[in-house]
């Protein structure tokens, strides 16, 4: 009788193990449930943004607010990529004037910004002899600013850059620029709550100078909506440590966009 009870107990235990293993297998999650996205829309002909400086608390400096308009020109070949070309117009004093071109290249789940985009973003990041206008010069032609499938940060640039420092002048520094994988936020666009993907970047700058070492982080982000494009972008304000120079940031935020007219 004792032998029969031991046998029954063993069989029951084996049955429970098999049931448990079978149950685990059927409830395993999908490893990649996300759908593919496109960060460009070929039916959008123009974007209108408000652009303004950011104070030390990264709040809008109202008196600097003006509008930028990006008008789609054509699809073209630019530095090795098929890109969308936009003519930039700036309205500072009541009328729009031409302010160069910007280029973007889209792939499934990805968006690349051309050097021209960063040159435009960083052109106004300067104060009292300190400038970041050349931060991306020599760093390459194209930069991956959005990757919907990324699960960790990636590097945009890691190398030496020459930039201007107060009193000292041109200085070589080691620059490492990284982009973090996306977080999702909701932003109102045309009075409608829209889900956007935020990609934050950090530019770490290290340099040895006669006035002491520099170890500085410059941060910012791109907010990008699938099937629309860039909703918002910025460079946050920061302080240059060797001279305690406060440098204002800059931000651009979408006001509206125009679609192609559909002919009946």
C-alpha positions in Angstrom: 0.0 0.0 0.0 2.8 2.4 0.9 4.5 1.5 -2.4 1.3 2.3 -4.3 0.9 5.7 -2.6 4.5 6.7 -3.5 3.9 5.7 -7.1 0.7 7.8 -7.2 2.4 10.8 -5.6 5.2 10.6 -8.2 2.8 10.5 -11.1 0.8 13.4 -9.7 3.9 15.5 -9.3 5.0 14.7 -12.9 1.5 15.7 -14.2 1.7 19.1 -12.4 5.2 19.7 -13.8 4.0 19.0 -17.3 0.9 21.2 -16.9 3.1 24.0 -15.5 5.6 23.9 -18.4 2.8 23.8 -20.9 1.1 26.8 -19.3 4.4 28.8 -19.3 4.9 28.2 -23.1 1.4 29.4 -24.1 1.6 32.7 -22.1 5.0 33.9 -23.3 4.8 37.5 -24.6 5.4 38.6 -28.2 9.1 39.8 -28.2 8.4 42.7 -30.5 4.7 43.8 -30.6 5.4 47.3 -32.1 4.4 48.2 -35.6 6.5 49.9 -38.2 6.2 53.7 -38.4 7.1 56.4 -40.8 8.4 59.8 -39.6 7.8 61.6 -42.9 4.7 62.5 -44.9 5.1 63.3 -48.5 1.7 65.0 -48.6 2.8 67.8 -46.2 4.1 70.8 -48.2 5.1 73.2 -45.4 5.6 73.5 -41.7 5.3 76.7 -39.6 7.1 76.9 -36.3 7.5 79.4 -33.5 11.1 79.8 -32.6 12.5 81.5 -29.5 15.3 81.6 -27.0 15.2 79.7 -23.7 16.2 81.3 -20.4 18.2 79.7 -17.6 15.1 77.7 -16.5 14.5 76.7 -20.1 11.4 78.9 -20.4 10.5 80.9 -23.5 12.0 84.3 -23.8 8.9 85.9 -25.2 10.5 88.9 -26.9 12.7 86.6 -29.0 9.7 84.7 -30.5 9.4 84.7 -34.3 8.3 82.3 -37.0 10.1 79.9 -39.2 8.5 78.3 -42.3 9.9 75.1 -43.9 8.6 74.7 -47.5 9.1 71.5 -49.3 11.1 72.0 -52.5 11.9 68.5 -53.9 13.3 65.1 -53.3 17.0 65.1 -54.1 20.3 63.3 -53.6 22.3 64.8 -50.8 25.6 63.5 -49.5 24.8 59.9 -50.2 21.1 59.8 -49.3 17.8 60.4 -51.0 16.5 63.4 -49.1 13.6 65.8 -48.8 14.8 69.4 -49.3 13.1 72.2 -47.5 13.6 76.0 -48.1 13.7 77.8 -44.7 12.1 81.2 -44.4 12.4 83.3 -41.2 10.0 86.0 -40.1 11.6 88.2 -37.5 10.4 91.7 -38.3 7.0 91.1 -40.1 8.2 89.6 -43.4 9.7 86.3 -44.4 13.2 86.1 -45.7 15.1 83.1 -47.1 17.3 81.5 -44.5 19.0 78.5 -46.2 17.9 74.9 -46.7 17.4 71.9 -44.4 17.5 68.2 -45.5 15.8 65.1 -44.0 15.9 61.5 -45.0 13.4 58.9 -43.9 13.5 55.1 -43.7 11.1 52.6 -42.1 11.2 53.4 -38.4 14.0 55.9 -38.8 14.6 59.6 -39.5 18.0 61.2 -40.4 18.8 64.9 -40.1 21.4 66.5 -42.3 24.3 68.6 -40.9 22.4 71.6 -42.1 19.7 71.0 -39.5 22.2 71.0 -36.6 24.0 74.0 -38.1 20.7 75.9 -38.0 19.8 74.7 -34.4 23.2 75.6 -32.9 23.9 78.8 -34.9 22.4 81.0 -32.1 23.9 79.1 -29.2 26.6 81.6 -28.2 27.3 84.2 -25.5 30.2 86.4 -24.5 32.8 84.8 -26.8 31.5 81.2 -26.4 30.0 79.5 -29.5 28.7 76.1 -30.4 28.0 76.9 -34.1 30.8 74.6 -35.2 29.9 71.7 -32.8 28.7 69.4 -35.6 31.1 70.7 -38.3 33.4 67.8 -39.4 31.2 65.3 -37.5 29.7 63.9 -40.7 26.8 64.7 -43.1 23.9 62.7 -41.7 22.7 61.9 -38.1 20.2 59.3 -37.0 17.8 61.3 -34.8 14.9 58.8 -34.5 14.8 55.0 -34.4 11.5 53.5 -33.3 13.0 50.1 -32.9 16.0 51.1 -30.8 16.2 49.6 -27.3 19.3 51.6 -26.1 21.2 54.8 -26.8 23.3 55.3 -29.9 26.2 57.6 -30.7 25.9 60.4 -33.2 29.5 61.5 -33.0 32.6 60.8 -31.0 35.7 62.9 -31.8 37.6 66.2 -31.6 35.9 69.5 -32.4 37.3 73.1 -32.4 35.0 75.7 -30.8 35.4 79.2 -29.5 36.0 80.0 -25.8 36.0 83.5 -24.2 39.5 85.0 -23.7 41.1 81.8 -25.0 39.7 81.7 -28.5 39.6 78.5 -30.7 39.9 75.4 -28.5 40.0 71.7 -29.3 37.7 69.6 -27.3 36.7 65.9 -27.1 33.0 65.7 -28.0 30.7 62.7 -27.5 27.1 63.1 -28.7 24.6 60.4 -27.9 20.9 59.9 -28.6 18.6 58.1 -26.2 15.9 55.7 -27.4 12.4 57.0 -27.5 9.9 57.9 -24.8 6.2 58.6 -25.8 4.4 61.8 -24.9 1.1 63.5 -25.9 1.2 67.0 -27.5 -1.6 69.2 -28.8 -1.4 69.7 -32.6 -4.2 71.6 -34.4 -6.3 71.3 -31.2 -5.9 67.5 -31.2 -3.9 65.4 -28.7 -1.2 63.6 -30.7 1.1 60.9 -29.6 4.7 61.8 -30.3 8.1 60.1 -29.8 10.7 62.1 -27.9 14.4 61.4 -28.6 16.8 63.2 -26.2 20.4 63.9 -27.0 23.5 64.8 -24.8 26.6 66.4 -26.2 29.4 66.0 -23.6 32.4 68.3 -24.2 35.7 67.9 -22.5 38.7 70.2 -22.9 41.9 71.2 -21.2 42.4 75.0 -21.1 44.8 77.5 -19.5 41.8 78.6 -17.3 41.1 75.0 -16.1 39.4 71.9 -17.4 35.9 71.8 -19.1 33.5 69.0 -18.6 30.1 70.2 -20.0 26.9 68.6 -21.0 24.7 70.3 -23.6 21.3 68.6 -23.8 18.2 68.8 -26.0 15.6 66.7 -27.8 13.5 66.1 -30.9 9.7 65.4 -30.6 8.6 63.5 -33.7 5.1 62.4 -34.7 4.7 59.4 -37.0 3.3 60.5 -40.4 3.8 64.2 -39.6 7.5 64.8 -38.7 9.3 67.0 -36.2 6.8 68.7 -33.8 9.4 70.3 -31.5 13.2 70.5 -31.1 15.4 72.3 -28.7 18.9 73.0 -27.2 18.6 73.6 -23.5 20.4 76.5 -21.8 23.6 75.8 -19.9 26.6 77.4 -18.1 30.2 77.4 -19.3 32.1 76.4 -16.1 35.4 78.1 -16.6 34.0 81.6 -16.8 30.4 81.0 -15.4 29.0 82.2 -18.7 25.2 81.6 -18.9 24.2 80.5 -22.5 20.6 80.7 -23.5 19.1 77.8 -25.3 16.8 77.7 -28.4 13.5 76.0 -29.2 11.3 75.5 -32.2 7.7 74.2 -31.9 5.1 73.5 -34.6 2.2 75.9 -35.0 0.6 74.3 -38.1 1.3 72.5 -41.3 -0.2 72.4 -44.8 -1.2 69.4 -46.9 -1.3 69.1 -50.7 -4.5 70.2 -52.3 -6.5 67.2 -53.6 -7.9 67.9 -57.0 -11.4 66.4 -57.8 
